[in-house]
Amino acid sequence: MHQGKAKIVVYIAADKEDTTPWARVLTDADVEFFKPYLPEVIRHFTKVSKVSFPKSRNSQAASRSSSRRSNTKVETPLTAPGQGLRDAEIQGVFMHLESNFGVGGFMTQDYEPYLFLKDGTVYKYPKVCPYDLDVATSRQVESKKWGHWQKAGNAIKIQWNDGKTSSWDQWHLGQRASTGEKITGSFKSISGGGDVAFGGSTTVASMKVITMNPQGQFHLASSGGGTSAHVTAYSNKNQGGTYQLDKYMITLKFNNGQEERRFFYFYHDSKKHFGLGSGVYVPNK
């Protein structure tokens, strides 16, 4: 609220070697009102802050997944299956609302997962099965993803290893799955990028779909930007198989013999919305 009226606040920031220029835009709460002006705001910001957004800014630079992660790709270190974190060491998966860039480069609001441990440490944006996470090595090679958390009432403060701090007053606690729990339906995860929001003409979108049934079978499919039909080809050798849920893990056993253990959690208010690996899945209607 601003002077008794609802407003939208948009934050813009850019990475530079010596500093991080940022701006706050206060505008009318009607999205249709401010959206046409957003490209001009961004162009002005890039001019005064002396940064540039190249025309090739595509899904690799403006996608939801890359906007929330380090530009330097580091493989998360793993242990042998089941030799990582114990379930008793996990406080929970805390979900925090954050701004990202999605299809067309437009700003989105997404709940991002953080793994809180009972020893007072936190690991942001987990995507691998926590029971296979090599914590000791991860703290070294992924140091910036680790920090220490403190909770007082509903307020959470985090001191990150790189010296930055975060203060939360709005967050949710994700749900873990019961051992052997089943899911029914088809669910999609959409990601993308492009430069339409920056005044360009490129839109990139991709969609992954997972379909699961009460018998414990699944099928995976992907699309390069369109819609995906409800697929039930559970016998497909490379894309189908069986699944098993167990707390913060889903095990996918493909019909070709391949087996994958991935990070998993349900949303705080619905078991029709869940995180799987690095993606968030919603009903594929």
N, C-alpha and C positions, 0 to 999 in steps of 0.2 A: 504494500500500500504506500502511496506517495500523496501526501496532503489529502487523505481521505479517498483517493481514487486508485483503482487497480492498475498496475503498470507491469510491463515486462522488462527485465534487466538482461541485457546480452553482454557477455564479456568476450573480448577479442584479444588474443595474445599471439606472439610470434617468437620463435627461438632464434637468437643471435649468439655469436661466440662470446661476446662480452656482457650482454644484458638480455633481458626479456621484456620488450615493450608490450604494454597492454592498455586496453581502453574499456570503459564501461559505457554502454548505450542504454539510456532510459527512454522507453517508448510506450505508446498506447498498447493496452492489453489485447487489442484486436490484431491477430497475426496477419490477416489480409491487409491491414493498414500499413504495417512496417515492412513486410516482406519485399515489396518493390523497391524500397529504399536501401535494403541491406547491401546489395552490390556496390552502391556508391559509398556507403559507409566504409566498407572494406577497402575500396580503392583509396579513399582518403587516408585511412589508417596506414596502409602500406606506404603511401607517399611520405607522410610526416614521420614515420618510424624508420624509413629508409630500408625496408625489406621488400622482397618481391615474391610473388606467387607465379611460377612458370606456367605456361599454357599446358604443359604436359602433366599438370597436377591431376592425377587420376586416382583410381581405386587404391593404388599402393600407398599414396600419400594422404588421401583424404577419406579413406574408409574408416568405419567405426573401429575396427580392430587395431589399425595402425595409429589412430589418433590417441589411443589410450596407452600405447606401449612405446618402449624405447626405440629409437631409430636404429640402434645397433642390435641386431638379432643375436641373442645368446640362447643356446639350447638349455632348457631346464634340466639339471642333472637328476638322474633317477637311480634308485637302488634296485635290487632284485624285487620282484613282485611281493608286496606285503611287508617289506623291510624298512619302510619309511616311517611316517608318523603313525602313532597308535591313536585309535579313536578317542581314548581317554585323555589325550593331550590336546584335543581340539575343543576350543570354547564354542565355536560356531562359525557359520558363514554369514557375515554382515554385508548387507546390500546398501550402497550409497548412491544417491541420484547425482549424475554428472552429465556435463555437456560433451557431445562428440560431434563428429561430422559423418553424415550418412550419404545416401544416394543423391547424386547431383551436387554433393558438397554442402548440402543444407545442414544446419545445426539440429541435433536431436538431443533428447533427454533420455538417458538410459541408466538403469540400476546396475552398477558395477559390483562384482563380488570381491570381498576381502576375507582372507582366512585368518581368524583370530585364534591364537593359541593360549592355553592356560598359563604359560610361563610369562605372559605379558608382552609377547611379540606378535607382530602381524605381517602377513605376506599378501601383497596386493596382486589382483588379477590372476588368480591361479587358473590353470587350465589342465594340468596333469592330475592324475589320481593322487590325493595327498598321502595315501598309504604307500606310495612308491616314490615320494619326494625325498631326495637326498638333502636333508635340511642343512647339514654342516657345509657341504660344498655349495649349495645354493646361496647361503649367506655370504660366501666369498665371491662367486662369479655373478650373482644377481643382487649384489648388496643394496642397490637403490630400491629394490622391491620390498625390502625389509625395514621394519621400524618397531617402536614400542608404543603400546596403547594404554590409555587410562580412561576409565569410565566413572563419571560422577552423575548420578541420576540418569537423565536421558542424553547428557552431553558426553561426547567422546573426543579425546585429544590424542593425536598421533605425532610422535617425533620420529621422522624418517632418518635412516642412516646417512643420507646425503645432506642433513642439516635442515631440511624443509619441515614444516609442521602443517598439520591439518586439524581443523576443528569441525566436528559434526554435531548438528542438533536434529537432523532429519535422517533417519536410517531405518532399515527393517532387518529382522533376523530371518534368514532363509530356513527352509525346512529340509531336514535330511530324510532320505527314503528309508522305509522299513526293509529289512532283509527279505528278499524274495518278492517285494511289492511289484505289481504289474500296472502297466499303462495301456490305455486303449485309445486309438485315434491316430490322426496324421498331423504332424507338427512341422512348422517351417522356421528357418532362420535366415533373415535377409541382411546382406551387407552390400556395400558399394561405395562409390565415390563419384568423382567428376568435378567440373568447375562451373556448373550452371549458376550456383549461388555467388560465384565470383565474377559473373558477367560473361562466362564462356558458354559453350554449346555442347559440352561433353557430359553425358550421364552414363554411369556404369553401375550395373546391378547384378547381383548373383544371389541365388537362393538354394539352400539345402533343405531337403525334406526327409524326415524320418517317420515311418509308419510302424506302429507297434500294436500287438494284440494281447489279449489276456492269456494266451498260450505261451507267451514268452518269446515270440518271434518278432523280428524287425526287418525293415527294408529301407535302404538309404538311396536317395536320388539327389541330383543337383540340376540346376537350370542356369543358363547364362543370362537371364533377365526377364523371362516370361513367367507364366504360371505353371504349376506342376499338377498333374492329375493325381487322384488318390491311388497310390500304388500298393498292391498287396502281393507282389511277386516275392514271397518270403523264401522261395527255393532258389532264387538267383545265387549263383556260385560266389560272385565277388561282391555283391551288394546286399545280400540277405543272410540271415542267420538267426541266432538266438541271443537274447539279452538277459542280464540279471542285475538287479539293483541291490545295493548293500550300503546303506548310510550315504557317505559322500562319494560313492563310486558307482559307475555303470560298467559292466563287462560285456563287450560285444564279441561274440564268437561267430565269425563268418563261416559260411558253408565251404569255403576253400581251405579251411584249417587255420586261418589267421585269427589271432585273438588280440583285442585292444582293451585296456583298462583306462577309463577317462574320468575326469572330475565331473561330479553331478550334484545338483541341489534343486529343490523345488522353490518357487517363489513363496513369499511369506503368506500370501492370501489366496493362492490357487495352485492346484496340482495340474492345471492345464497350461501352466507357464513354468518352464524350467531351464536351468543352465546345464549344458552338456559340452564338456571341453571348453573351448573359448567362445562358444556361441550361445545365444539365448533363443529358445524355441517357444513359439506360440501356436495356437490351433490354426491349421491350414484350412481355412474356410473358402 
